[in-house]
């Protein structure tokens, strides 16, 4: 098998030695005890912290120890620039990709696509699934005491697969930001005292350094075993003053007085200047203007210094603390000398292709013109990884000095887009127009054109957007923006959606698919996780619209912090919160979205948020007059005439309010217009709601046929979305629409009948609360209590029966006499004592906050525990399956039946258990029969026969299942099977002195023709 490191190219512009395992010194003290300790910690814990002061030998010890590990080792030596989270992730993914090719470009592409740093870090971690390796992160103190770099790292560690180990090396403690992301039981530490030299190791170190005059025991005693102190005889600093070499830092003082002071001036000056380089070679030193660099390096090679040399002696890298000290010394030079060195350094970096570093150094040197050239080449990448403060600082530093490269103009537009600030983007485009170069930029940069179109359109300036669209190259990014805006402006609409590319403009395509009602298209499964995550806000909306409220809430709770300022998130989340029984939060989210849109000039978004606010106020039955006032303001807005979707929904919600007030004729006019506009625009998401409203209005006006057609439109568009969730919610207010359509059907098994059954089974809203321990109760096939994945061992079996009994009761509560009757069939002293013990044992097994309560002779089970009962979960799953349509419903039904195989509480014989068992058996038979009928409709005849057999085995008297089996056999060309199914029905009914119904006999006659 090829080495994966040979198949993944290094990222362009990244310094490769940072992701290489450091070289070890030539003279090395073997330290097998540390290797053994580290190996044991890595084996037992996922995260190992190596925390010690500078010079404690952390890097060397870890390098030695990891060399003997059986797993690949990825290494990243962090420096100060990596405090920027985007840069940190870029290096981290390149280090990991050398051993796990799946990590290649995961974070970079996610950032480019608009995913936040913490989310991108999590995606990078998840890309390592299936890989076993050890990641060493060295010099982490350079990230500072807190900041975005640490937050990104914390998210990365939180999502790290268990097969990957992380070794964090730092001079400082790891911030609480990271500790909160880690499971305390998965963390171990290797600290200062572990790394300290023993007397034997100190003796070997001194021997290797040709020093036999120092007593190793005294050296260890004087320095506490500090590696650098031993190696550089630091205990002798006690012979000097407290502040050594003019330095307050003891190590700096020692370096100043005992290392640099002993060097010739030329070598010392060379080191101070060369400290700007992370890696020193003669060629790079010459580029800084240093004289005779090869000679200076030969001279330094002969001196014992805290540096690491390459094997050929041509490359030198400083010990981090030495480099810190040298850079401090460099900062004491005069400004002109510093500017000269920085300018040379910046030009060297630019020549080596390190444009980002070059831009920073050239700006420090005050060389804005050259920095602009470097920055223009790399700023797009900086923005795409969401290091927005860096890009803003650069652009401010570059200033509006004359015509700028198109790349910088595009970067300014990208910043406006990334900040959800279309007003700023439109202002940039206007300034370009005023200076006479807008058309030139549009024709030269498709991305700039796409961003201008988006900003103009969102600011409510469709004419300006049209002008850019006329000039722009019709490439993928422009096409994506145009397709997305087609949900608002009908002139932009195209029938064929652009292909998703994984870039940031995919968001525009996903917006459109959501509003067009193509909800299943948002269930994206791409090869890399970042592509799927791009769809997060709209996946939340699609899950909500399909009735997956809990899953949508879980996804929202994970995403809310990372995309808290996203207009998209504010657009889809309010209805989710309303579905979840959190109306106040829903209204607040919409108001926040309106404010955000108003503050950033996103006028189209503002109108959309306002009509969304009206809809939520209607659903939550808030003041109708205030809602009408909001609609009046909307319909007086000039943009509404251009914005098809916004106008349609404003008319629909007005019609809804008018229906409630009894103004049926006016409501009918509004709803007819709304339905016509939505159909013309292909905007199917809201059509189930509008169709039901229109059906009610038509019926009230005496138009029964058109009322039926409107109801069928609602049903048809709901089915296209793969779920009847939205339809069922509106039918709860207007159930007569469904009743009338069911009454008008000639057959007994129509889609409207299915909707009626689902409407009857529809449950209440759910709420998401703070995380509780997970409690599940297995009830089918076996009876068990499981808390956070661990089965509880209960000494009294009646404890489990008590739990399931209370879970099956309305409100999950019952008084003591009823409980005694159910569990023991009697009420006496012994059964009451037994019940007390059952309660006690059950509460010992349950988490404290979820324990069973006994108050005033009444026993109550926590809702969180009851919701974990398998039979109640089956009830909820059945109700959810009723909301689905087609293949999705069949798959969901088969899956829930598979999850709930076996008898209910098989080892229990109480009367209440028998009664509950009969109810659940009936539900199972209903589900099997419904699934068989659905399989028949989907032309899956073999599945239909199999499901009918299961249904009739469970309930032989279920005549509808026998009829489905007859139809399935006929579809398979099995005439004998048709007759066999009929005879089976006949035999089953004969047991209760009944015969097949007229419908069944008629079906047999039809199928035998």
N, C-alpha and C positions, 0 to 999 in steps of 0.2 A: 504493500500500500504506500502511495506517495506520502511524503511528509507534508501535512497541511500547510506548513509555513511556506512551502514552495508554491502553493496555489493561491495565496492571498497576497496581492500587492500591497506595499506600504502606502498609506495615505500621503497624498502630495503635500509637501510643505511641513511635514511633521519631523521633529528631530529624533532620529532613530535611536540614539544612544540612551534616551530617556526610557525607552521600552525594552532595553536590553538588560540582562542580568549583569550587575557590575563585576568588573574584574576584581580578583582578590589580590592583596599585596604579595609581592614576591616572597617575603619572609612572613610566614603564616604560622601561628600557634594552633595546632590541632585542638579542637574543643568538642570532643564527642559527647560530653554530657549535655551541651546545649542542643546539639543535633538530636539526641535521644529525647530530651524534654520537649523540643518543638514538634518532633514527629508524633509524640504521644498526644500533645495538645491538639494538633491538626486532626489526628484520628478521632478524637473524642468531641471536638467542638468545631463549629462552622467558622467562627471568627476568633482569631487570636490577636490580642493587642500586645505589641512590643513597645513599651513606653519607658524611655530613659533619656537622660540628659545628653547633650552633644558630646561626642567623643567617647561614649560608652561602648562603642563597638557593635552597635545594633546592625548596621548594614552588613559588615563583614561576617558577623555571626550568622545572620539569616542566610547570606549567600552560601556559607559553608554548609549550613544545615539543610537547605533546600536542594543542594546538589545530590543528596542521597535519597531524596523522596522518590517513591515509585510513580508519581504522577507528574505530568508536565507542569512547568512553573512559568507563569506570565508575570512580568515585572514592569512597574511604572514608578520612575523616580520623579516625584512631583516637584515643581518649582513655583515661584510666586505668581507667574502668569496663569497658572492653572486654577487660581481662585475664581476665574471666570468659568462658570459651569459648562458652557458650550465647549470651551477649549479642553477642559478636564475630560469631558465625555469623548471628545475626538481622540485624545491620546489613549483613554481607557479602552475604547473599542478596538483601536489598532493593536494595542498590546494583547488583548484577548483573541483577536482574529488570527494571530500567529498560531494558536493552538485550537481555536474553535472557529472555523471559517463562517459558521452561521452568524457570528457577531459582526461580520464585516459590514460597515456602514449602517448598522441598525440605528444607532443614536443619531448619527449625522443626518440620515434621511428623515428620521422622525422630526428632528428639529427643523429641517428644511421644510417639512410639511406643516409646521405650525404647532407641533406637540410641545408642551412645556418641558423644561429641563428635568423636573422630577419624574414626570411620566416617561420621558425618553430614557432616563436612567433605568427605570423599572423594565422597560421593553428590552434594553440591552441585557439586563440580568436574565430575563426570561429566555433570551435567545441562546443561553448556555445550557438549556435543558438537554439532557442526554450526554453531556460532557463531564468528565472528571478532571479537575485541574486545581492548582493552587495559585492564587493571585496575591502578589506582594505589592503593597502600596507604600512606598518609602517616602520619607521627608514630609509627612502629612502636616506637620506644623506650619508649612509654608502656605497652607490654605487660610491661615489666620485663626482667630478664636471663634469665629462664627461667619455665616454668610451663605450665599447661594451655592458655592462649591460644596460646602458640607451638606447642605440640604439635598443636592443631587446625589452625593455619595451615600447619604443615609437611605434614600429611596432605592438606589442600586443594591445596597446590602440587604434591604428589607425583602426584595423580590429574588434574591440570589437562590438558585436551586440548591438542594441539600448536598448534591454531589460536588459542589464547588466550595472550596475553602478560601478564606480571605485572611491575610496577615497584614495588619495595619501597624506601620512603624512611624513613631512620632516622638518628638521631644516633649510634647505637651499632652495632657489628657484629651481624650476624644470628647467633643462638645455634647451636651445633652441632646441636641438636635438629632445626632446620630444614635445615641444610646436609646432614645425612645423608639427607634425603628428596629431595634434588635431584641430578640428573645434572650433575656438574661441567662437562661439555662444553656444557650448555645455559644456563650462568650467565655474565653479564658484569657489569661494575661501572662506575659513574660516581662518582668520588670527589672529595674536597675540592679537589685541584689542578685537576680538570676544571671545577669550578664557580667557581673563583676569578676575580674580575674581571681582565681584561687592563687594561693602561694605557689603551687606547682606551675600553673599557667604563667604567672608573672616571671618565675625563674626562667621558663622556656623563652618568653618574649625577650627578656633581657639578654639571654644567651644568643638569640638570633640577631640581636642588635649589637653584638660584640661588647656588651657591658657586663663585666664580671665583678665590678667593684661595689655594686649596690646590693644590699641585702634584700632579697625578694619579700621576706616577711615584713621588714620595716616599710618597704614600698607599698605593700598592700595595706598595712596599718595606717600609713600616712594619707593614702588616697582613697581608702575605702574600696580598693580594687578597681577604681575608675581606669578604664583601658587607656585612654589618651594620657591620663596622668602618669601611669606607669611607663608608657612608651616614651613620653617626653620628660620624664623625671620631674613631674609637676610638684612632688612633695617638697622640692627645694625652694618652691616659691615662698615657703615659710621663712626663708632666710632674707626675703625682701620685704618691702613695705606692703601694707594691705592692698593698695592700688598699685598694680605692677605695670611697668611700661607706660604709665600715664593712662591706663584703661581701667574703668570700673568693673568690666566683665573679667573675671579671673582668667578665663581661657584666652580672651583677646589680649589681656595683659601679658600672659605667658607667651602667646604668639609674637607679640610686639618685642618683648624683651629677650626672649630666649631662642627665637627662630629667625625673625626678620632682622633683628639687630646684628646677627652673626653673618648675614649675607653681604656681599659687595653691593654698593649703591646701584650699580647697573642691573644686577639681578633683582634687587628689591623693587626698583622702579618698573622693571619688566613685569614682575608678578602683579603689582598693583594695577597697571594698565591692562594686562591680559585678563584680569578678573572679570571683565565684561563678557568674556567668552565662556560658554559652558564647556567647551572642549577646545584645548589650545594645541595648535600645530604651528610649525614655523610659517607656513603659508598664510594662515589666518592672522597670526601675530604681525606679519609683514603688512597685511592689509590695514592694520591699525596704525601703521606708521612707525612701528618699533624697529630699531636698528639691530642688525645682526641677530635675528631671532633664532637661527639654527645654533649659533654659538651660545646664546643665552640658555637655550634648552639643554644643550650638552652640559653646561656648567651646573644647571639646576638638577640635572639627572644624577650628578655625583653627590648631591646634598640630601640628607635625610629630611624629607618634608612630608606633611600630611596630604599627599596627593597620590593619585593612582596613575601609573604609566601603562600604556599599551605594551604588548609583548615586544614590538619592534622599537620601543623607546621614542617614537615620533609623536605620540599624542599624550597629553597630560590633562587630567581632570582633578579639580580641587576638591579637598574635603569640604563639605558644605559650610562648616563654621569658619574654616580658613577663608573661603570665598566671601562670606559675610564680612569678615574683618577687612579683607582687601578692598572690598567695595566701599566700606566706610572710609578707608584711607583715601580712596580715589575721590570721594565726595569732598575732601578737604582741599582739592586743587582749585585753581582759579577758574572762573566761569568760561573763559575763552578756551582753556585747555580741555575742560570737560566737553565743551561743544565740539571741539575738533575730534575727540575720541568717539563721542556718540555718533557724529556724522560718519566717521569711517566705519564704525560698527554697523550702523544702519545700512550703509551701502554694501557692506560685506554680506549681511543677512539677505538683502534684496538680490544680490548676485547669486546667492545660494538657493533662492527660491522660497525663502522664509518671509513672505510678504507681510504677514500679520505682525510678526516680531519686528520686522524692519519698519513698519508704519509707526509702531509705538516708539521705537528708539529715535527715528527721524523727527517725530514730533517733540520728543524731549530735547533734541538738538536744535529745535526751532526751524528746521528745514521743511516748511509746510509744502512747498511745491513738489519735492521728491516724495514726501509722505503721501500726498494726494495720488501720485502715480501708483505707488505700491498699494495704497488703500483701495483704489478703484479696482484692482485685480482681485481683491480678496473680500471686500465688504459684503458682497452678496452671500458668501458662505457664512460670514459672521452673523448676518441677520437670519439666515435660514436655520441656524442652530440656536436662535433666540437669545444671543448675547446682545440684546438691544441697547443697553446702556453704553457698551463699547462703541457700537455703530453711531449712536447719537453723539458721543464725545468726539469721535473722529470727525463727523460732519460739521460739528460746531467749530472744531479746530481748523478744518479746511476752509470754512467760510465761503461766502459767495464771491470769490475772487475771479472775475472774468468767466468766460464759458468753461463749464466743467465737463469731464467725460460723461458719456451717456450712462456708464455704469453707476456713477454717483447719483445722477438724477433718478435712475431706477431704484437705487438704494433708498433715497428719500421717500419715494412712493411706497416702497416695501415697508418702511418703518411706519408710515401712516396706516397702511393696511394691517400690519401686525398689531398696531396699537388700537385697532378698531376706530380709526379717526378719519372718515372719508372727507370731512371738511378740510383737513390739512392736505390730503391728497389732491382735492380739487383746487386748493389754493396754489399748490405747486404747478399743476397743469395750467392754471390761469396765468401764473408768472411766466411760464414758458411761452404761452400765446402772446403775452404782452411784449416779450423780448424777440418774438418772431421765429422761435426755434421749436415750437411744439410739434409741428408737422414733421420736422426732421427727426425729432426724438421718437415719435410714433412709428415712423417708417423704419427707423434703425433698431428699435427694441420692441419686440412683441410683448415682452413682460411689462414694459412701461405702458404700452398701449392698453393691455388688459387691465392694469391697475387704474389707469385714468378712466376707462369705461366704467369700471366698478364704482369708483369714487363719485363720478358725476351722476351715475344712476341712483346711487344711494342718497345723494344729496338732493334728489328730486329735480335733476337737470337732464332729462332724457334727450333733449335736442343736442346738447354738447356731447353726450355719450354717442349719439348717432353719428356725429361728425367724426369722432375718433374711430368708430367702427368702420366708417367708409374708407378711411385711410390705412387702417391697420392690416398687417399681414394676417390672413385668416388661418393662423396656426392653432395648435392644440390649446394653448392657454387662453387665447381670445375666444375660441369656440366654447371652452368651459364656462367662462364668465357670461358669454351670451346665452348659453343654455340655462344657466342659473337665473339670470335676469328675466328669462322667458316666463317665469312663474308670476312676475309682476307686470311686465310690459308685453302685451301680446305681439308687438312688432318684432320682438327678439326671438320668439318661439321657433324652435326647430324640432322636427319629429324624431330625429335620431340622436340619442345622447352621445356625447364624445366618450372615447375610451378613457378609463381611469389610468393615470400615469403614476400615482403615488406622490405627486407634487402637491404644493399648497392649494392649487386651483381645483383640485378634486373636490374641495369643500363646496364650490359653487355647483358642481354636478350633483352632489349628494343633497344639497338643499332642494334642488329641483325635483329629484326623485322622491323626496319626502312629500312635497306638496302635490306632486302628480299622483301620489298614492301608491307608488311602486315600493311598498314597504319591504318586500322580501329582497329587493335589490340592495338594501342597506345592511343585510346580514352578510357582510363582506368577509371573505376568507382568502387572504393573500398569503404568499409564501413567507412574508416577514410580518412581525407583529405590528410594526409601526404603521403599515398600510391600513390595517384594520382599525387601529386607534385613531386615525385621522377622522373616521366617521363617528366618533364618540357622541357628540351632541345629537346627531340625527339618528344614530342607533338608539339612543335613549328615547327620542320621540317615537321611533318606529315600534320599539318594545311597548311603550305606553299605549299606542294606538291599537296594538294587537292584543292588549289585555295582560301583558306580562308585567304587571305593576311592580311586583317585588323585585324582579330582575332589573327593571329600569331604575328603581330607587337605589339598588346596590351600585349600579354603574354610575349613577349621578353622585352618590356620596363619595365614590372614589375620585370622580373627575372634578368636583366642584371647586376644590382649592387650586388645582392646576390651571383651570380655565375660568377663573372667577369673573373676569371682565369680558367674557365672550358674549357677543350679541347672539350668536347661535344658541348658546346654552340658555340664555334668558328667553329665547323664543319658544323652546320646546318644554322647558321644565315646569312652568306654571300649571299646565293641565295635568302633568304627572302628580304634582303636589296636591292638586284638587282631588284626583282619583284616590290618592293615599289618605284622604281625610284631613288635609292640612290647608284649608282654604286661606287662612290668614297669611301663611308663607307664600301661597300661590299669588295672591294679590300683591304682596310686597315684592316678589320677584318681578312681576310685570311692571310695577311702578319703578323699580330699579332699572329695568330695561328701558323704559320710556326716558328716564333721566339720562341714562348713558347715551341713548340715541340723540336726545336733544342737545346734550353737551358736545357731542362730536359731529353734529350737523348731518347725522344719518336720517334724513327726513322720511325716506321710504320705510326704514325700520321703525321710526317713531309712529307712523300711521299703523303699521302692522301691530306694534305693541298696544296701541290704543284700541284697535278693534278686538285684539285678544283680551284686553281688559274688560271690554263690554261683554264678550262671550262668557268670561268667568263670572262676572257679576250676574249675568242671567242664570247661569247654572247654579250659582250659590244663592240665588233669589235675593239679591240686594236691590236697593232703591231703583225702580224702573225709570223714574223721571230723570235721575242723574245719568243713567245709561243712555237715555234718549238724547240728553244734552251732548254727551260725548259723540254720539252718532251724527248729530246736527253739525258739530264742528268738523267731523271727518268729511261729510258730504259737501261741505263748503270749501274744502281744501282744493286748490286748483290741480294738485297732482292726482287726485282721485280719478279724474277723467282719463288719465293715461294708464293708471295702475289697475289692470283688470281684476286680479285676485282680491285686492283690497276693496275695490268697489263692490265686487260680488258678495264678499263676506259682510260688508257694512249693510247691504240691502237684506241679506239673510237674517242678520241679528235684529234688524229693525222689524222684519216680518215676525220673528219669534216673539218679540215684545208685544207687537200688535195682536198676535194670536192670544197671548195671555190676557190682554186687556179686553178681548172680545171684538176688536175692530177687524173682523174677518175679511172684508172686501179689500181693505188697504193692505192687510197682511198678504193676501193672495197676490196682489200686484207685485209686492216686493219679492216674494218668494219665487214667483215665476221668472222674474228678471235675474235673480241670483242663480237659480238652477240653470238658466240658459247660458249665463256668462261662464259658470264653472264648467259646464259640458263643452262649451266652445273652446275653452282654454285647456281642456284635459286635466283640470284640477280636481282629482277625484277624492282627495283626502277628506274634505268636508262634505262631499255629496251625500253620504248616508244620512247625515244630520239634516241637510237641506231637503233631501227627498222625503223624509218623514214629516218635516214641517209642512212641506208643500202638499203632501197627501192629506194631512189633517185640514189644511186650509181649503183644498179642493172639495173635500167631503162636506165641510161646513157650508160651502157655497152650493151644494147640491150636485156636484160634478163627480158622480161615483166612478165612472170609467177612468177619468183623468186622475182621480185619487188613487185608483189601483195602479195605474202606470207610474205615478210618482213613487208609490211604495215599492214597486218592483225595481225602479231605478235605484232606490236606496239599498235594496237587497243585493242587486247585481254589483254595484260598486263596492259594497262591503265585502262580498265574496272575493272580488279581485284583490283585496288587500290581505287576504288570507286569514281574516279574523272578523267576527261580528261584534267585537268589543264596543266600538263607537256606536254601531247601530243599536245594540242592546241598551246602552246608556240613554240614548234619546228616546227609545221606546218605553223606558220606565216612566217618562213624563206623558207619553202619548201611547199607552198600551192598546188603545182602541184601534190604532192603525194596523197592528198585527192581528188583532182579533177579527177585524173586518176581512182582511185578506185570507185568514184561515177559514172563515165561514164561507168565503166565495170559492174555495178549492173543492173540486169534485172528488179528488183522491184523498186518502187518509195519511199518506206518507210523502209530503211535499217539503221543499225547503222552508216554506213558511211554518209548517208544523214543527220542524226542527228548531226554528227561531223561537216559536212559542214555548217549546220545552226548555230551551236554554234560558229564556226570560224567566220562567218559573224557577229554575235552579240557580239563578244569579245570586251570588253572595254579597256580603257587605264589604265596604272599603277596608283596607288594611292600613296599619300605621307602623312606621319604623321607629323604634326607640333605641336607647343606648344598648350596646352589645351585652347580651346575657349569655351565660353558658348554654351550649346547645344540648337540649334534652330531646331524645327520641324514644318512642316506645314501640317496639316490634310487637305486632299483634296477630299477624297472619303466619301460620306455620309454626311459629314459636313465640313465646311471650318473654320479653326482656326489656329492661330499662337501661338506656345507654346515655351517659353524661359525658359530653365532649369527647365522644369516640370510645369511651371506656365503659364496658358493661359492668353495671353495679351488681354486687352479690347481696341479695336480700335473704335474711334468715327466715322470714315469714312469707310464704308464697301469697297469702291473702293481701299483702301490701301491694303487689302488682295488680291483683284483681280490683282492689280499691281504686288504684290510679286510673285504670281503664274505665271503671264504672263511672267515676266522677267526670272523666273526660267525655263520656257519652251523654251526660245529663245536660239539659238546657242551663246555660250559665255556668256549667262545670261545678255545680254545687248541689248538696242534698242535706236534709236534716238527718240527725243520728238514727232515729227509728227506721227511716227508709233505707239507710245504708245497712243497718243490721239485718233487715228483712231481705235485702238483695243478696248480701254476702253469706248470711248464716241461716236464713229462713226462720229466725227466732230472735227474741230480745230477752236476754237474761244476764245474770251477773257474769257468767263465764264468757259469753260472746262480747259483752261490753269491755271486759278486760282484754280479750283477744284483739278487739278493734283498737284499743289504746296502744297495744304493742305493735300492731300493723302500722298505725300512724307514725309511731316513734321510729320504727325501722325505715319506713319510707322517707321520713324527713332526714334521717342520717345519710341516706343515699343522695338526696336532692341537694343542689346548691342552696346556700342559706337564703338568698333572695327569692327563691322559687319554692320554698317549702309549703306544704299543705297547711292551711290555717283552720283552727277550730274556734268558732266564736258563737256564743249563745246556742249551743247544742247543734251547730250547723258546720259541716265540713266543706271547705272550698279549695279548689285546685287552681293554681296560677294559670292564666291564659297561655303563657309561654310553654308550660308543660303540656297542657291539653292540645295545643297546636302541633306538638310533636308526636301525638298518638297516630299510629299508622292508619287507623280507620278514618280519622278525621282528615288526614292528609289525602286519603283516597276520595273522600267527599269533595274536598277542594279541587282535586285534580279532575274529577268528573265534571264539576261545574265549569272549570276552565276549558276542558275539551269541548263542551257544548258551545263555547264561544267561537271555536275554530271551524274551518270549512275544509272540504276536500281532503287531499292527502295529509295535510297537517293534522286534521282531526282524527283521521284513521290511525296515523302514527302515534299521536298522543294517547289515544284510547288503548291501543295495543301495548304501549309502554307502561301505562299505569296498571293494566291488568297483569302484566308480567311482574311488576314490582309488588303486587299484592296477592300472589299465589298462596294457596294453603287455607286451612280452616281458621276462622277467627277464634282466638284463645282456645286452641285445640285441647288443652288439658283441663278446661273448666266446664262444669255442668250446671251451673246456677241458672235459674229461670231467666234472669235478665240477660245472661250471656246467650241463651238459646234464642230469645227474642231478637237481640241485636244481630245475632248470626243470620237469622232469617231475613232481616232488613238488608244486610250487606249482601247476602246471596241474591236477593231480588235486584239490588243495584248492579251487581256483577252481570246478572242475566240481561238486564236492560242494556248495559254497556256493550255486551257481546252481540246482542241482537242489532243494536244501532250500528256497531262497527261492521257487522256482516252486510247490512243493507248498504252502507257506504262503500264497502269493498265491491259490491255488485255494481254500484253506480260508476265506480272507477275502473270497471272491467277487469278487476282482479278476482276472477271467478273461483279459482282454487282457494284463495284466502277467504272468500265469502262462504264456501262450503265448510272449510275448517272452523270458522267462527260460528257458523250455524250449529255445527255438531257440538261445540262447547256450550252454546247457549241452550240448546235443547237438552243436553246432559244435565245442565244446572236447573233448568225449568222446562220439563217436557210439555207443559201445557201452554207454552208460549207459541201461539199459532202464527204470529207474524214471522217468527224465525223459520218455521217450517215453510212458509210461502217464499221467503228469500232463498231458502235452500232449493226449492223447486225451480225458481227462476235461474239460479246459478247453474244447476244441472242442465237446464234447457240451453243456456248460453254455451255450455261445454259440449252440446250435442249428445248429452247422456239421457236418452229417453227413459231408460230403466231407472236412472237416478231420480228423475222427476216423480215417477210412480212410487219408488221406494220412499222418497221424502213424504209424499202424500199419505202413504200407508203408515209411516211412522207417526204422523200427526193423528191419523185415525185411531191407531192403537193407544196412543197416550191419552186422548180424550175419552176413549171408551172406558178407561179406568174410573172416570167420574160420571159415567153414563151420559156422555155428551158426544156430539158428532162435529166434524169440521163445519165451519161457518159457510154461508153462501159465497162469500168472497173467495174462500179457499177452493170450494168446489168449482166455481166459475173459472178460477185461474187454471185448475187442472184441465178443464175442458179446452181452454184457449191454448195451452201448451201442447196438448195432444193432437191438435189439428194438423 
